[in-house]
């Protein structure tokens, strides 16, 4: 009886542990999604060389910042402010002169003429 109780307890603990790991994995998956606001104009910026950067912020009250990389699947058209849902992925071996983060378009939430 004592051995049977121990096996049941061990099984219960193992199930709880597995469920906790699934929850952690689900949170990690959703944490790499972001909403970005893309400004209606690009700005001059300098990465490896002078270029044009998208102006982005993560909320209405935030300050515009330069985005030095592209958003995969997104085609920018000047004169429009976009709200995008993107997936942010870390690049394992980024080039020395490139971004360590890759943005992938999930969906365009809105596009407003400015």
N, C-alpha and C positions, 0 to 999 in steps of 0.2 A: 504494500500500500504506500509506504514511504517513497519507494523508488518510482512508482507510478505518479505520485504527486510531483516529484522533482522533474520528471520528464515533461509533464504538462506545464509546469512553471517555466521550464527552459524553453519550451515551444512558444509559450505566450510571450516571453521576453523577446525571443527571436522575431516573432511577427510584429511586435511593436517597433523594434529596431528597423525592420525592413520598411514599414509604413512611414517612419520618420525620414528615412532616406529618400523615399519617393517624394515626400513633401518638400524636402530640401532641393531636390533636383527640379521640381516644378517651379519653385521660387527662382532658382538660378536661371531657368529658361526665360521667364517673364521679365527678369531684371534687365535683360539686354535690349528691351524694346523701349524706344523713346519717342516722344512727340517733339518735332522740331518746327519752328516757324522760320520760313525762308523769306528774306526781304525782297522787295521789288527791284532792287538794283544790286549790282556787284560792286566790290571795292578793289582798288589797287592794293596789292599785297606782294610780299616777297617771300617765296619759299626758297627753292634752289636758285630760282631766277625770278624776275618780276612777272606777275601773273594777275589774273582777276579771281577773286574769292567770293563765294556766296556769303551773304550776311545771314547769320543764324542766331536764334535765341530759343530757349526752352520754355519760356512763358511770356505772357504779354508785358510783364513788368521788368523782364530781364534786359540787359544791355546787348546790343548787336555785337557779335564776334565774327571773326573770319573763319571760314571752313576751308582748309587747305587741301581738301580731297573731294572727290566726286561722291555722289550718292548713286549706287548701282541701281539701274532701272528707272531713274528720274531724269527727265529732260526739262531743263530750266528755260523759261521764256521771260525775258525782262519785262517789267511793268506789272507783274502779278506778285501778290504775296501768297505764299503757299503754307498750308499746315499739313505736315506729313507725319505718318507713323513709320518709323524706321527701326531696323534691327541693327544693333551695334555689335560688331565682332572684332575681337583682337586678332591681329595678324601675327602668326607665330614667328616668322622670320622676316620682319619688314626690311625694305631696303634702307640703307643708311640715310638717304635723303628723302625718305617717304614717311607717310603716316603709319603708326602702329595700330590704327583703328580703321575698319572698313564699315561703311554704312550701306545698308541694303534697304530699298524701298519696300515697305509692306503694303501701304496704300496711301493715296492722296486723300486727305480729309476735306480740304477746301482749297479753292483757287479764286482769289479776289483781285479784280483789276484795281490798280492803285495809280 
